[in-house]
Amino acid sequence: MERIRALDVVLDAIREEKERAMQEQQLDRASKAQADLDRLGKERESLVEALKKKKEAKRLAVTVEDVARTVSRLSRVSLSDILRSEREQLVSMEERLAASVLGQAEAVRAVSETVKRSRLGLSDPVRPRASFLFVGPSGTGKTELAKALAKELFGREEALVKLDMSEFAEGYSVSKLLGSPAGYVGYREGNRLADTIRKHPHSVLLFDEFEKAHHDVQHLLLQALEDGKMSDANGRHIPFRHAYIVLTSNVGAEYLTRAALGFGHASDGFESLVKEQLKERFRPELLNRIDRVVVFRPLEHGSMREIVRRELDETLKRLAEAQEVALSAGDDVLDWLLARASGRRRRARRPTSRGT
């Protein structure tokens, strides 16, 4: 490029020299100037052609990583997750989820199998990618698994959209999700579900404590689970085909807690009781549209101990960064925290986290 600019300056000067020679009737001088113009002009044309070919070659040489970087920037999915092959991701999915959610191996396996089935194209392409009903006592990892699933599928926990269904216990709560028709109160206010899913169609939707939602709100989800879409208050479609839907519930949790404490003979029998309670609490149309009911059991002592260890390590790390204080904790501290945080009868991660 610099050589072309320099030639342009020289060529302009030679043209002026030729014009002066012609005016002064110095034909030999004019002829020499013309020869220089021809020679340097050909050199310039060659350089321009070479530069054009170089630009075209550079433009055509787009690698897989170039595309992946662009997709990563636009979708906010990590580059490593995009570059990782589909097969690699599916094969090791259960292992990665289990590393994030301790003590729920069966639940993690059930979720992994359902997601794999969806990703392999074996599920209905019209409906959401997968739908789950997570059932179990509070604090056993239901929300944690939803977070881990969002990070696994979309590379970030922010892909999890959580809706607390206790806020939608009244019939008029439908307008909070889908908005109000034109001319009605709240028409210009945003609608949480519709706005969110339009902006982020590739996400994990978590409807927390779904049993607390009004039956009209619960009925709304039937259309999304069956058709992969629903309509807002103004008739515009809300797409759910690319979303993973997770409902959580504490229905029947007392049976699982009793089983963990030794009351009863077989945990499978208690799980059957839980599922019977689900049939009493939720409409069969809803349960039939759920891909997988996933039961979360109370955490065992070993899992709770590892959770306390992780929480303690993270707390000490934050303390070191914020206060520049270096602390360490032995097993006696770990045992004391475990006993204080979880108690002797409650087997959940939430009191464990609070205690730490």
C-alpha positions as CSV (number, residue, x, y, z in Angstrom):
1,M,0.0,0.0,0.0
2,E,2.9,2.4,0.8
3,R,4.6,1.6,-2.5
4,I,1.4,2.4,-4.4
5,R,1.0,5.7,-2.7
6,A,4.7,6.5,-3.5
7,L,4.2,5.6,-7.2
8,D,1.1,7.8,-7.4
9,V,3.2,10.8,-6.2
10,V,6.0,10.0,-8.8
11,L,3.5,9.4,-11.6
12,D,1.9,12.8,-10.9
13,A,5.3,14.5,-11.1
14,I,6.2,12.7,-14.4
15,R,2.9,13.8,-16.0
16,E,3.6,17.4,-15.1
17,E,7.2,17.0,-16.5
18,K,5.7,15.6,-19.7
19,E,3.3,18.5,-20.1
20,R,6.1,21.0,-19.6
21,A,8.3,19.2,-22.2
22,M,5.5,19.2,-24.7
23,Q,4.9,22.9,-24.2
24,E,8.6,23.6,-24.7
25,Q,8.7,21.4,-27.8
26,Q,11.3,19.1,-26.2
27,L,10.2,15.8,-27.8
28,D,13.0,13.7,-26.5
29,R,12.3,14.8,-23.0
30,A,8.6,14.2,-23.4
31,S,9.2,10.7,-24.9
32,K,11.4,9.7,-21.9
33,A,8.6,10.9,-19.5
34,Q,6.1,8.8,-21.4
35,A,8.3,5.8,-21.2
36,D,8.6,6.3,-17.4
37,L,4.8,6.7,-17.1
38,D,4.3,3.4,-19.0
39,R,6.9,1.5,-16.9
40,L,5.7,2.8,-13.5
41,G,2.1,2.5,-14.5
42,K,2.5,-1.2,-15.2
43,E,4.2,-1.6,-11.8
44,R,1.3,0.1,-10.1
45,E,-1.2,-2.1,-11.8
46,S,0.7,-5.2,-10.7
47,L,0.8,-4.0,-7.1
48,V,-2.9,-3.2,-7.1
49,E,-3.8,-6.6,-8.5
50,A,-1.6,-8.4,-6.0
51,L,-3.2,-6.4,-3.1
52,K,-6.7,-7.2,-4.4
53,K,-5.9,-11.0,-4.5
54,K,-4.4,-10.8,-1.0
55,K,-7.5,-9.2,0.4
56,E,-9.8,-11.7,-1.3
57,A,-7.7,-14.6,0.1
58,K,-7.8,-13.2,3.6
59,R,-11.5,-12.6,3.4
60,L,-12.1,-16.2,2.2
61,A,-9.9,-17.8,4.8
62,V,-12.5,-18.0,7.6
63,T,-11.7,-20.7,10.1
64,V,-14.1,-22.6,12.4
65,E,-12.6,-20.7,15.3
66,D,-13.4,-17.4,13.6
67,V,-17.0,-18.4,13.3
68,A,-17.1,-19.7,16.8
69,R,-15.7,-16.5,18.2
70,T,-18.4,-14.5,16.5
71,V,-21.1,-16.8,17.7
72,S,-19.7,-16.7,21.2
73,R,-19.7,-12.9,21.2
74,L,-23.3,-12.7,19.9
75,S,-24.8,-15.5,22.0
76,R,-22.7,-15.0,25.1
77,V,-21.9,-18.7,25.2
78,S,-18.3,-19.5,26.1
79,L,-15.9,-20.2,23.2
80,S,-14.8,-23.5,24.7
81,D,-18.4,-24.8,24.9
82,I,-19.0,-23.8,21.2
83,L,-15.8,-25.5,20.0
84,R,-16.4,-28.6,22.0
85,S,-18.1,-31.1,19.7
86,E,-21.7,-32.2,20.4
87,R,-20.5,-35.8,21.0
88,E,-17.9,-34.7,23.5
89,Q,-20.4,-32.5,25.4
90,L,-23.0,-35.3,25.6
91,V,-20.6,-38.0,26.7
92,S,-19.3,-36.0,29.6
93,M,-22.4,-34.1,30.5
94,E,-23.4,-36.3,33.5
95,E,-19.9,-36.1,35.0
96,R,-19.8,-32.3,34.8
97,L,-23.3,-32.0,36.3
98,A,-22.5,-34.4,39.1
99,A,-19.4,-32.4,40.0
100,S,-21.7,-29.3,40.5
101,V,-24.6,-31.0,42.3
102,L,-23.5,-33.4,45.0
103,G,-25.5,-36.2,46.4
104,Q,-28.1,-36.5,43.7
105,A,-26.6,-39.0,41.3
106,E,-29.9,-40.4,40.2
107,A,-31.4,-37.0,39.5
108,V,-28.4,-35.9,37.5
109,R,-28.5,-39.2,35.5
110,A,-32.2,-38.7,34.8
111,V,-31.7,-35.1,33.6
112,S,-28.6,-36.0,31.5
113,E,-30.4,-38.9,29.7
114,T,-33.4,-36.6,28.9
115,V,-31.2,-33.8,27.6
116,K,-29.1,-36.3,25.5
117,R,-32.3,-37.7,24.0
118,S,-33.4,-34.1,23.0
119,R,-30.0,-33.2,21.6
120,L,-29.9,-36.3,19.5
121,G,-33.1,-35.3,17.8
122,L,-35.3,-38.0,19.4
123,S,-37.8,-35.6,21.0
124,D,-40.7,-33.7,19.4
125,P,-39.2,-30.7,17.5
126,V,-42.3,-28.6,18.1
127,R,-42.2,-28.8,21.9
128,P,-39.6,-27.3,24.2
129,R,-36.2,-29.0,24.1
130,A,-37.0,-30.8,27.4
131,S,-39.2,-30.4,30.4
132,F,-38.7,-31.5,34.0
133,L,-40.6,-31.6,37.3
134,F,-38.0,-31.6,40.1
135,V,-39.6,-32.9,43.3
136,G,-38.0,-33.1,46.7
137,P,-37.4,-31.4,50.1
138,S,-36.2,-27.8,50.1
139,G,-32.5,-27.3,49.8
140,T,-31.6,-30.6,48.2
141,G,-30.2,-29.2,45.0
142,K,-33.2,-28.6,42.7
143,T,-32.3,-25.0,41.8
144,E,-28.6,-25.9,41.9
145,L,-29.1,-28.5,39.2
146,A,-31.1,-26.1,37.1
147,K,-28.2,-23.6,37.3
148,A,-25.7,-26.3,36.4
149,L,-27.8,-27.3,33.4
150,A,-28.0,-23.7,32.2
151,K,-24.2,-23.4,32.4
152,E,-23.7,-26.8,30.7
153,L,-26.1,-26.0,27.8
154,F,-25.5,-22.3,27.3
155,G,-22.1,-21.7,28.9
156,R,-23.3,-19.4,31.7
157,E,-25.5,-19.5,34.7
158,E,-27.2,-16.3,33.6
159,A,-29.1,-18.4,31.0
160,L,-31.2,-19.6,33.9
161,V,-34.5,-17.5,34.1
162,K,-36.1,-18.1,37.6
163,L,-39.7,-17.2,38.4
164,D,-40.9,-17.5,42.0
165,M,-44.4,-18.9,41.6
166,S,-45.4,-17.8,45.1
167,E,-45.7,-14.3,43.4
168,F,-48.3,-15.7,41.0
169,A,-50.8,-17.2,43.6
170,E,-53.7,-15.0,42.4
171,G,-55.7,-15.3,39.2
172,Y,-54.8,-11.8,38.1
173,S,-51.1,-12.9,38.2
174,V,-51.5,-14.0,34.6
175,S,-51.0,-10.4,33.5
176,K,-47.6,-10.3,35.2
177,L,-46.5,-13.1,32.9
178,L,-48.2,-12.2,29.7
179,G,-49.1,-8.5,30.0
180,S,-52.4,-6.8,29.8
181,P,-54.5,-6.2,26.6
182,A,-54.3,-2.7,25.0
183,G,-56.4,-0.2,26.9
184,Y,-56.3,-2.1,30.2
185,V,-54.4,-1.1,33.3
186,G,-50.8,-2.2,33.0
187,Y,-50.9,-2.3,29.2
188,R,-47.6,-0.4,28.9
189,E,-45.9,-2.3,31.7
190,G,-43.5,-5.1,30.8
191,N,-44.6,-8.8,31.1
192,R,-41.9,-10.9,32.8
193,L,-42.2,-14.2,31.0
194,A,-43.0,-12.9,27.5
195,D,-40.3,-10.2,27.5
196,T,-37.6,-12.6,28.9
197,I,-38.2,-15.5,26.5
198,R,-38.3,-13.2,23.5
199,K,-34.9,-11.7,24.4
200,H,-33.4,-15.0,25.5
201,P,-35.1,-17.9,23.6
202,H,-32.2,-20.2,24.4
203,S,-32.5,-20.5,28.1
204,V,-33.5,-22.7,31.1
205,L,-36.8,-21.5,32.5
206,L,-37.2,-22.4,36.2
207,F,-40.7,-22.1,37.7
208,D,-39.9,-22.4,41.4
209,E,-42.4,-24.0,43.8
210,F,-44.9,-24.5,41.0
211,E,-47.6,-25.8,43.3
212,K,-48.0,-22.3,44.8
213,A,-49.1,-20.8,41.4
214,H,-52.7,-20.1,40.7
215,H,-54.4,-22.8,38.6
216,D,-54.9,-20.3,35.8
217,V,-51.1,-19.7,35.8
218,Q,-50.5,-23.4,35.8
219,H,-52.9,-23.8,32.9
220,L,-50.8,-21.3,30.8
221,L,-47.9,-23.7,30.8
222,L,-49.9,-26.4,29.1
223,Q,-49.8,-24.6,25.8
224,A,-46.1,-24.0,26.0
225,L,-45.4,-27.7,26.8
226,E,-47.6,-29.0,24.1
227,D,-47.1,-26.5,21.2
228,G,-43.8,-25.0,22.0
229,K,-45.4,-21.5,22.1
230,M,-48.1,-19.5,23.8
231,S,-49.7,-16.1,23.1
232,D,-49.4,-13.0,25.1
233,A,-52.3,-10.6,26.0
234,N,-52.1,-9.0,22.6
235,G,-52.0,-12.2,20.6
236,R,-48.3,-12.2,19.8
237,H,-46.6,-15.6,19.9
238,I,-44.0,-16.4,22.6
239,P,-41.6,-19.1,21.4
240,F,-40.5,-21.9,23.8
241,R,-39.1,-24.4,21.3
242,H,-35.5,-23.6,22.2
243,A,-36.1,-23.5,25.9
244,Y,-35.6,-26.1,28.7
245,I,-38.4,-25.9,31.2
246,V,-38.0,-26.9,34.8
247,L,-40.8,-26.9,37.4
248,T,-39.9,-27.5,41.1
249,S,-42.2,-28.6,43.8
250,N,-42.0,-29.7,47.5
251,V,-45.1,-31.9,47.1
252,G,-44.6,-35.2,48.8
253,A,-41.3,-34.1,50.4
254,E,-42.3,-35.3,53.8
255,Y,-42.3,-38.9,52.5
256,L,-38.8,-38.6,51.2
257,T,-37.6,-37.0,54.5
258,R,-39.2,-39.9,56.5
259,A,-37.5,-42.4,54.3
260,A,-34.1,-40.8,54.8
261,L,-34.6,-40.8,58.6
262,G,-35.4,-44.5,58.6
263,F,-39.2,-44.6,58.7
264,G,-40.4,-47.2,56.2
265,H,-38.8,-50.0,54.3
266,A,-38.0,-49.0,50.7
267,S,-37.3,-45.6,49.2
268,D,-38.8,-46.7,45.9
269,G,-42.1,-47.1,47.8
270,F,-41.9,-43.6,49.1
271,E,-41.2,-42.3,45.6
272,S,-44.4,-44.0,44.5
273,L,-46.2,-42.1,47.3
274,V,-44.7,-38.9,46.1
275,K,-45.8,-39.4,42.5
276,E,-49.3,-40.3,43.8
277,Q,-49.4,-36.9,45.6
278,L,-48.3,-35.2,42.4
279,K,-51.3,-36.7,40.7
280,E,-53.6,-35.3,43.4
281,R,-52.0,-31.9,43.3
282,F,-51.5,-31.3,39.6
283,R,-53.8,-31.8,36.6
284,P,-53.0,-35.0,34.6
285,E,-52.8,-32.9,31.4
286,L,-49.8,-31.1,32.9
287,L,-48.0,-34.2,34.2
288,N,-48.5,-36.0,30.9
289,R,-46.7,-33.2,29.1
290,I,-43.6,-33.3,31.4
291,D,-40.8,-35.3,29.9
292,R,-39.3,-36.4,33.2
293,V,-40.3,-36.3,36.9
294,V,-37.0,-36.2,38.8
295,V,-37.0,-37.0,42.5
296,F,-34.4,-35.4,44.8
297,R,-33.7,-37.3,48.0
298,P,-32.4,-35.8,51.3
299,L,-28.6,-35.5,51.3
300,E,-26.5,-38.1,52.9
301,H,-23.9,-37.1,55.5
302,G,-20.9,-37.5,53.1
303,S,-22.5,-35.2,50.5
304,M,-23.4,-32.6,53.2
305,R,-19.8,-32.7,54.5
306,E,-18.4,-32.0,51.0
307,I,-20.9,-29.2,50.5
308,V,-19.8,-27.6,53.8
309,R,-16.2,-28.0,52.8
310,R,-16.8,-26.2,49.5
311,E,-18.8,-23.4,51.1
312,L,-16.1,-23.0,53.8
313,D,-13.3,-22.9,51.2
314,E,-15.2,-20.3,49.2
315,T,-15.9,-18.2,52.3
316,L,-12.2,-18.2,53.3
317,K,-11.2,-17.3,49.7
318,R,-13.6,-14.3,49.7
319,L,-12.4,-13.2,53.1
320,A,-8.7,-13.4,51.9
321,E,-9.5,-11.3,48.9
322,A,-11.7,-8.7,50.7
323,Q,-9.8,-8.3,54.0
324,E,-6.4,-9.7,53.1
325,V,-6.8,-12.2,55.9
326,A,-5.4,-15.7,55.4
327,L,-7.2,-18.4,57.4
328,S,-7.4,-22.2,57.4
329,A,-9.9,-24.6,58.9
330,G,-9.4,-28.2,60.1
331,D,-11.8,-31.1,60.2
332,D,-13.0,-30.1,63.7
333,V,-14.3,-26.8,62.4
334,L,-15.8,-28.7,59.5
335,D,-17.6,-31.1,61.8
336,W,-18.8,-28.2,64.0
337,L,-20.2,-26.3,61.1
338,L,-21.9,-29.4,59.7
339,A,-23.6,-30.1,63.0
340,R,-24.6,-26.4,63.5
341,A,-25.8,-25.7,60.0
342,S,-27.7,-28.8,59.1
343,G,-28.9,-30.2,62.5
344,R,-29.4,-33.8,63.1
345,R,-32.6,-34.3,61.1
346,R,-32.5,-31.9,58.2
347,R,-30.5,-33.1,55.2
348,A,-30.4,-30.0,52.9
349,R,-27.8,-27.8,51.4
350,R,-29.5,-24.5,52.2
351,P,-29.1,-24.5,56.0
352,T,-25.6,-25.8,55.3
353,S,-24.8,-22.8,53.2
354,R,-26.3,-20.4,55.8
355,G,-24.4,-22.0,58.6
356,T,-21.1,-21.6,56.8
